[in-house]
Amino acid sequence: MDIRSLQLFVHLANSLHFGKTAEALFVSPSTLSRAIQRLEEECGAELFIRDNRKVKLTIAGEKMRAFSQQTLSAWHGLRADLDQLNPLLTGEIKLYCSVTASQSHLPDILNRFRQQHPQVEVKLTTGDHALSVSKVLDQHADVAISVHTPDFPKELAFFPLDTIPLLLIAPKDSNINSLQQVDWTANSVILPESGPSKRIVHHWFAEMGIRPRVYATVGGNEAIVSMVALGCGLGIVPKVVLDNSVASKKVNQMPIDNIEPYKLGLCCLKARVNEVLIDAMINQAEILK
């Protein structure tokens, strides 16, 4: 029985899906199956009930999950204690954030981190900000820059970085320069199809009693800015996206006083918050907050 096998088992016990666990932890399905079979042989008990339609933990599997979680927690604590004895950190940390965040908030964090820990390799992946939470939950990333939401997973720890206001934007040639000028029956709107903005924007329209004329729903705030700049309609996006967009000069920006802002921060699994590399990354964010 080894630490890696316990990690594979715990993830599978939570996902109950061999394919998802294999992909998340970068092993082949056959390797995962062999690891689980070895654990079952060592335990002398069946840990999962498998059929063609589902995977389910047995009673022995539930007991094994509790044992594995305690063992892994103790292991991470020991690693953290041992790493504290070594003043020079080494290893690898996987970081995920949106393209915008990689330009706006990440540079200061990474500059300080790399100055203090030059031998740590930072593997950065950028993409849709709506995926940041799932990237950490699935352990594709150790730390991510994310937006805190009312349904933020209880398994994650969140460390605030910044509060980002949302702005209304209109095409430059529309001559719309204030919220009061907008005729919602005459102007189309580009809406976000996912992520924190979807909930916030839909809630704001409902609170204002506005039924928007939807031109399109798109993924990513950057895409909304581009479509507004092309004259397709109005949009609501975080200010930080406009600050880092090449299309920002092609739109008019207007404040919205009564709309919920983004609460931006770093997130990681609570079970891993004391790991030395994750703790070091979070400390840089706390200093810069």
N, C-alpha and C positions, 0 to 999 in steps of 0.2 A: 504494500500500500504506500503510495507516494503522494506528494503535494499536488502534482499535475493531475493525477487521477481523481483526487478529491475535488479539484477545481472543475474538471469536466463533469463529474457527478452532480455537483451542486447546481451548475448551470442547467444541466439536463433536468434535474429535479424541479427547477423553476419553470423552464420552457416547455417541458414535456413534448419536445419535438427534436428528434435526432438531427434533422437537416439544419434547423436553426442553430443548435448548439455547435455543430460541426463548423458551420460558416462563421459564427461569432468568435470561436476560439481557434480558428485556423488549423483544423485537423480534418482528415477525410472521414466520411461516415463509417468506413470500415475500421479505422483507428479508434474512433469513439466507441464503436460496438465492442471491440476487443478490450478496451480499458474497462468498460462496464462489466463485461464478462469476468475479467480478472478480479474486480472488486467483489462480485457475487461469489466467486469461488473462495476468496479469502474470508468473506463473511459467512460462508456456508448457508446463504439464504438468497432467495430471489428478491431483487430490489425494485424491479419494474414489471408490470404486466403489459405485454406488447401484443397488439393484433394489427390487422391491416388498416384500422381506422384511427386508433388512438394509443397513447402511452399513458400509463397510470402508475403512481407510486404504490407499492405494497406497504403493509404496516412496518415491515423490516426496513423498507426504503425511507419511510418517515423518520424512523429512529436513526438511520444512517445519515439523513440530511442534517438533523440536529447535531449529531456528532461531528460531521464534516464542517459545518459552519463554525462550531466552536474551535475545532482544530485549525482551520484556516485563519480565524481571527487571532488565535494565539500565535500562529506562525507569522502573520503580518506584524503583530506587536513585537515579536522577537527580532524580526528583520529591522524594524524601525529602531529598536534599542541598539542593535549591533551597528547599524549604519551611523548612529550618532557618535560612535567611537571613532569613526573614520571622517576626518574633517573635509576630505575631498570626495565629493559625490561623483559616482559614475553610473552608467546604465543608460536606459532609454525611456523616454516618456512620450506618449502619443497624445496629440492635441488636435481638437476639431473646432472649427468656427466658420462663420460665413466669410465670403470674400470681403464684404464691407468691414466686418470686425477685424479681419486680418490687417486692414489698413488704418483703422481708427483707434482701436484699443489694444490690440496685441503687441505692436512694436515696443511700447514702453515696458510691458511686462516681460517680453522676451529679452530685451536689451539688458535689463537688470538681472534676469535669471542667468543669462549666458555669461555675464561678467562674474557672477558669484560662483557659477558651476560650469566652467568651460568644458569639462570632460563628459557632461551629460548630453546625449544625442536627442534632439527634439525632432520628432516626426510630425509634421503639420499636414493636416488634410483640410481642405476648404470645400464648402458646398452650401446647400440650402440650410438656412438657420433653423428651419422647422425640424430638421433631422438631428439637431445637436443632442437633445435628451436621449433619443433612441440610440445614438452612437455610444453614449456612455453606458446606458442600461445593457446594451449588447456587448459591451467591452471591446468595441472597435476603437474606442478612445479612452484614455485614462482621465482626461480633463477636457471640458468643452466650454466655450463661451456661449451662454444660453440666455433666454428670457424667462423670468419667473412668471408662472401663471397660477390661477386658483387651483388647477388640477395637477400641480407639479408633483411628480412621483415621490412618495414617502421614502423610497430607497435612496434618494439623492440628497446630498448636502449642497447648499447654495451659498455663495459668498458674493455679496453685492459689489458691483463696480461703478455703475453709473445709472442715472435716470434720463431716459431719452424721450423728449416730446414728439408727438405725431403732428404732422402738418398736412393741410390740404394743398394740393398742387393742381394747377390748370395750365393749359398750353399758353405759351408766351403771347400768341396773337389773339387770344380769347378776350383780352381786356378785362378779365376777372382778377381783381386785386384784393378782394376781401370776401369773407364768408357771407356777408350780408348781400353781396351782389349775385349770389348763385341762385338761379332758378332751377330747382331740382326736377321740375317737370320737363325742362327743355334740354338739360345737359345729361349726357351719359356718364357712367362711372365704371372705372376698371377696379374690380374687387380682388382681394387676395383669396386664393383657393385653399390655403392651408396656413398653419403656423399661428403664432400669437395675434398677428394682425387680423386674421379672419374673425376671431371672437370679439376683439376690441372694436373693429369697424362696424360689424353687424350690430353689436350692442349699442354703439353710438347712434346709428341710423334709427334703431328702434326707440331709443330714448328721446330722440328729436322728432319722432313721428314722421320720418321721411321714408318713402318707398322709392329707393333709387332705380333709375333706368340703367340696367346693367348692360354694358357693351361687351364685357368679357370678364372672366375670372382667370387669373394667371398665377403661376408659381414664382415667388420671389419678389421682394420689394423693388429690386433693380429693374425687373421687367415692367412693373407698374410705371416707374419713372420714364422708361423708354417709350411706352405706349402713350403716356400723356404728352411727352415731348413731340410725338408724331401727330398729335391733334386728335387722338381717339376718344378723349373724354377727360374726366377729372379723376383724381386718386387721392388716397390718404396713405402717407408713408412716414417712417421715422426720420427725424431730422438728420441723423447720422448718415443715412443712405444718401440723402441729397448732398451732404457735405463732401461725400467721396464719389459722386457720380459725374461723369463727363457730360451728362445731359442736363445737369442742374441749371445751366444758363438758358435753357430752352423752355423753362417752366416758371410760372409765378408761384411763390410760396406764401402761404397764409396760415397764421396760428389758429388753433382750435382750443379755446380755453377749457372746455368741459369734456375732454376726451382723456381716457386713461393712458398714461405714458408707458413706455417699455421700462421694465426693471431688469437691467442687464447685469450679468455676473458670471462667475466661474462655477461650474458644477462638477461633482464627482460622486462616486458611490460612497455612501456613509461608511460602509464596511472597509473602505480603503483610505479614508481621510487621513489616517496617521502614517500611511506609507511615506517614506522619507522624500521621494521625488515629488509626489503629489503635494505633500505638505510644503515643500520648498517652492513649488509653483504658486500655490495659494498665498504663501507669505508675500510674494512679490505683488500680487494683486491687492492684498490688504494694505501694504505700504503705500501703494499708488492711489488708493481709494480717496 
